[in-house]
Every structure is written in structure tokens, then in C-alpha cells.
Amino acid sequence: MTIRNIRNSSYLLLFFFFITCTSCTPDPPECEACPGLNSLETYLETNSDFSTDDQLIACAAGGQTIFLEDATRPLSILYYPLPGAYEFRYFETETIDVAPSDFSNYKELGIEQLELLNGFLHYFKRTSIDNDRWAIVTYKVDNTIHYCNPIHLKLSTKPTVYDPLVVSIDQSVSVEPEFTWTEGGTTDNFIYFQVISDQDGNVVSATYTNDQRFKYYDLSNVVIKLTEDPINPALNSNSLYRFTMMGVSEDNWVNLAAEKVFFTN
């Protein structure tokens, strides 16, 4: 499969957001469930002078322990912001029993936006929901509105499993570790997202594979990469790193999440 660099070409899969009623595009509302909000359809119509792109990368996780754990707001909608992105908005349906491609079903919610990995990823924090729903995130870059494929929110029916024990690290070559993982009892994983970050939280690599394996820095099984190729294709010696992995379903729900810290010799 051809490797695609998301910064330079079209994007794939996964991951959100907000709307307006006038051409001046006001800030999103300060509440999670305000009545009478505009739909995603209205938002796009209001911004008809913008082109659209449906390749925004996003997914959602919820109900897991440790990783982004929040008892008050257990649902996290994560997405990758392209350089220069602005006006981040979140839209959600009231039920799963609607056509996910019908934008009139999506209403804007005003929920808090946070950063992860020093801003490499962003995410919205959502309070608990008692039924499955669809969600879409949007943002603007220059004169284009980017939006993600519909995300199936499964907080109540299939909470995300956090299990670092599923990950094994082979450090036969310490600065070129190989990561493998099992499903950890989860099902429906369609693709796997891997991030390696340094001890300061800076992202070193961010890739997707269909296999349950990633070796740094071997791109032979990588299907998407969000980071540029490093000048030196090896990690620094005597350094601390963190490996983060997410198993994501075809409808963009994170079934499995795991993190592991390791040290290079």
C-alpha cells in the first residue's frame, strides 16, 4: 500500500465540531446541549464561499482508565490539526439511528478543546452520554473547511480498553526498537495508530499500520504517516521515550489504547 504523508497529500480515516448562523461565524456556544443550535448543514451553507475536504483525521475514545481518564467528562474526541488550522468545531447527532451522511442531523455542541502531545493532537472533552451517536469535527485551513468521517460514539456500549500489557518492545537494536501488540480482548480493530514521543512530550513519529507491528524507523508496513521522515532514522541513545498505540475501528472508535515508557541504551 502506498505511504501517504498527511502534511503533503490527502488524509484518511477517522476523526469533529461547531456551527454558526451568520456570515461572521461567531464563537461556539458555551454549553454542551444548547437548544436551537445550527446544524452542520447550515454551517457549511453559511460558509459556501469555502471549499470542503473530507479527509480530516479524527477518532474518539471513552470510558478507559489512565489514558485521558476523566470521571466527569469520560468521552474524548481526538483529531489531528493541520498546520494553520483554525475555528475548530464539534457536531453530534442525538441518536445513532440516523443517516450518518446527512449533515442536517448534526447539531453543534460547545465543549472544551484541549491539546495533547504539545499540541500535535487536539481533543474535545464530552460529558457522559447514555446512547450511541455520530460525531463530526471540522476546522478551517486557509479557504477550506476540513471535516472528518462520522465517528461512532460507543461510550455506553463499548468503552475503550486501556491495557499497556498488550504491548511488547524488542530492543535488540536499542535505538531502533520494534513494537508489537495483541488485541487485548478487543474486536473490530481496523487500523492501528502509533506515536513515539520524547520525555518532553514532543512527537518523534506518528504512523498508522494495518499490522500489529511497528519498527522504528521502518516504513515498509506503514500506510499513513503524520510526521516528516527524520534526518537520522534512529532514536537518540540514552534517552527516555513513550510509545502510545490505539486500535481503531472502521467507524473511528478507539477500542484499545496502550502506553509504554522505554529507555534506549
N, C-alpha and C positions, 0 to 999 in steps of 0.2 A: 504494500500500500504506500502511496506517495506521502512523504512527510510534508506537512504544511506549517509554515511559520505564521502564526496568527497576526503578528505585527505587520506582516507584509502582504497577506493574502486573505482570503475569506475565512470565516471562522466556522466552527462546527458545534453541534450539540447544545446541550444543556442550557441553563440559567438566564428581567423583573420590572414595573413601577408606576407612576403617578400621572395626574392629568390636570387639564385646565379648561376654563370656559371662555376666556377672551384671548385675543391675539397677543396680549402682552405676556402670557404664560406666567401667572403668579406662582408663588411658592406653594408647595404641597400643604395640605391641612395638618394641623397639629392634633390629630386624633386618629385612632385605628379604625373606627367604624362610623364616620360621619354620614348622615343620610343625604341623599341628593347629589352625590359627587358625580363628576363626569365619568364616562366610560373611556376605555382605551380607544374605541372607535371615534369618539368625539375628540379626544386629544389629537389623534392623527389627522382628523379633518380640520381641526383648528390650525394645525401646523402643515397644511397642504403644500406650502412652499418648500418643505424639506423632503428630500428623497428618503427612502427607507431601506434598511438592511436587516435581515432576519438571522444573522449569524452571531449574535451576542452569546457568549458562553456563560451559563448560569446553572445552578442546581440548588437543592435545598436539603437540609438535614435537620433532624429534630428528635428530642427525647433521649438523646445519648448522655452518658456521663463524661465528665472531664473535658472532652473536646468541645469548646464553645458552650459548656454547660450553663444553664440559666433557668432556675426553677420558675421565675416569674414570666420569662419570655423564652420558652423552650424551642422555638422554631427559628432557624437561621436560613435566610435566603442569600446564598453566596453568588458572586459574579466577578468576572474579570473585566476591569475598566481599561479600555484602550487609552493610549496617551492622548491627552487633550479632551477627555470625556467630561461632560458637564450635564446638569439638570437630570439627576438620577431620580427615577420614579418607579413606583411599585403598584401593580394592579392584581386584583384577585377576584375569583368568582365566588358565589355564595354556596355552591354545591358542585360536585363532580359530574352531575347528571346534565351537563350542557355540552354543546359543541365547543371543544377547546379552540377551534379556529375562528369562532365568531367573537370578534373583539367587543361587540356590544355587551357581552356577558361579564366583562372585566371592569370592576369599579376600582377607582384609586383609593389607596389607604395611605395615611400619613404616619409612617413608622420610622423609628430611628435608624439611621445609617451609620455603620461603624467600619473601621479599617482592620485588616488582618495582614500580617507579614509586612509591616511597614508600608501599608498601602498597596501592595501588589494585588491583593484581593480586597473587595469591599463586601459587606453583607448587611442585610436588614434583620432586625430583631423583632419577632412577632410573638404576641401572647398566644396562649393555647387555643386551639380550635378543636371542636368535637366531631368534625366530619371532614372527609377528604374534599379537596378543592383544587382548582387550577390557578396558577400564578404566572405572571409575566413581568419582567423587568425591562425598563427602557432607559436609554441615555442618548445624549446628542454628542456628536463629534463633527465639528465644522457645520455643514449644512445637511447632515444626515441624521435621522433618528434610527438608532440601533435597538432591536428588541430580540429577546430570546425565544426559543421554542417553549411551548407551555410546560410548566413544571407541575407534576402531580404531587401535591402536598399530602403525605401519608402519616402525619404525626400520630393520629389516633389509631390507625390500623397497622402500621408497620414502622415503629420507631427505629431510628438509626442505631446500629450496634457499634459500640466503641470497644475494640479489643486489640491492644498492642501485641498480644501474644501470637497473632496470626502472621506477624512479620518476622522473617529471618534475614540476617545480614551476613553475607560471605565476604570477609575481609582478607582473603588470601593475598590480594594486592590491596593494601590498606587505603591507598588514595584513589582506587578505582573499585569501590565496593559494589557488590551485586545484591539486590533486594528481591526476595521472593515472598509470596504470601498465599495464604489459603482463604477460602470464602468465610471461614469462621461461623458456619451455620447459616449464613445468609444465602439468598437466592436472587435471581433476576439481575445480577450484575452484568452490564453490557459493556462497560469501559471502565478503566482504572486511571485515576489522576494521581500523579506522584510529584511531590515538591521536596527539594532539598534546600534547607536554609542554614545559614551560619549562626553562630552564637549570639549575634546581634539581631537576628530575625530577618536578615536580608536574604532574598531568594537567589539561590545559585542556579537551580534548574527547575523547570516546571514542565512536565510532559504528560502525555496520555498514551496508554498502551491498551491493546485488547488482551494481551497476555498478563499472567500474574507474575511478572518479572520485569525488572529494570536494572540495567547495569550502567554505572556512570563511567565514561560518557559514550555509551554505545547506542546509536540511534537506529539500529537495524530493525527493531520491533516497535519503534515509536511512530504513532500515527498523527499526533498533534504535538507541537511544542510552542510554549508561550514565551520562552526566553531565547535570547540570541546564543549562538554557539560560543563557548568560552575560548579565549585565545590559547590557554593551556588546558587541554582536555583531561585534567586530573584535579582532584581536590588538593588543598594545601595539607601538608603533613603537620602532625602535632596540633591538630585543630578539632574543635567540637562542632558537630553538625546535628541537625534534626531532620529525620525523614518522616514525611506525612503522606498517607495514602488514603484515598477514598474510592470505594466501589460504587459505581453509579448505574442506576437502571436506565433503560432506553427512554423513559419518561422523566428523567432528570432528578430522581430522588436518590439521595445518598443512603444506600443500605448499610454500608460498612465504612468505618473510619478507624484509623490506627496511626499512632505516632511512636517514634523510637529515636532516642538520642544515641549517637555513636561518636567515637573518637578515632582519628587517623593517627597512625604511628609515623 
